[in-house]
Amino acid sequence: MKAVSKLTFEEAAAELDSIVVQMEGGEVPLEAALKLYERGQALAQHCQALLQAAEKKVRKLQPDGAEEADADEDGDDA
C-alpha cells in the first residue's frame, strides 16, 4: 500500500471510494474497520490539501481582482 502523501488526487479518491464501499458492506471486522477508517481520514485530508493547492494555482492564473472577489465570498457579511 502506497503512502498517502505519494498518491495522486485520482488515486487517493479511488482508494477512498473503495474504503467507503467496503465499510458500507458491513462485513469488515471491527479492528479492520478502524484501520480502514483511519486510512480513509488520511486520504480525505490528502485530497482536500491537493484540491486547495489546485485552487491556489488557479487563483494565481486569474486576472487581478479575482482574488478580491474570492476573498469577499469567504468573509462573513453578517
N, C-alpha and C positions, 0 to 999 in steps of 0.2 A: 504494500500500500504506500503510495507516494505521500510525502509530507504535504500538508495542506498548503503551505506557503509556496510550493513548487507548482501547484495546479493552475491552469488557465481558468478563466471565468467559466468557460463552457464545460471543462472537466469537473470543476467544483459543483456547478449547478446540476450536472448529470448525476454525480455521486450523491448529492443531497436529495435529489428526486428518488434515487434508488433506496436510500435510507428511509424516506417517508413511506414508500410502498411497503418495505419490509416491516416497518413498525405498525402501519395500518393493518397489516395482515394478522397481527395479534399472535403469531406463532413464535415470536422471539422470546427466549428465556429472559428473565429479569436482568441478570448480570450483563448479558449481551445487549439488551435493550438500553441499559445505562451507557455502555460504551458507544453504541450507535448514536445515542442522544448527544453525548459529548462531541463525537466526531461531527455530527450534524450542526451543532452550535458553532464549532470552529469553521466549518465550511460556509455557513451563513455569514459569519463575520468576515471571512475572507472575500466572499462575493460582494458584500457591502463595501469593503475597502476598495476593491477593484472598480466597482461602479463609481464610487466617489472620485477615484483617480481619473477615470474616464471623463466624468463631468467637469473636473477641473481643467483637463486638456481642451475640452470643447469650449469652455468659457474663455480660455486664452485665445482661441481661434475666432471668437465672435468679435464684431466691431466694438469700438469703445462705446460704453453706455449700456451694453448688455449685462455687464456685471452689476451695474447700479440697479437695473430693473430686477435682476435676480435677488439682490440684497433687499429690495423693497418687499418681495414676496416672502422672504424669511422673517421679516420683522413683525412684531405684534403691533397692530394698529389700535387695539382695544384699550 
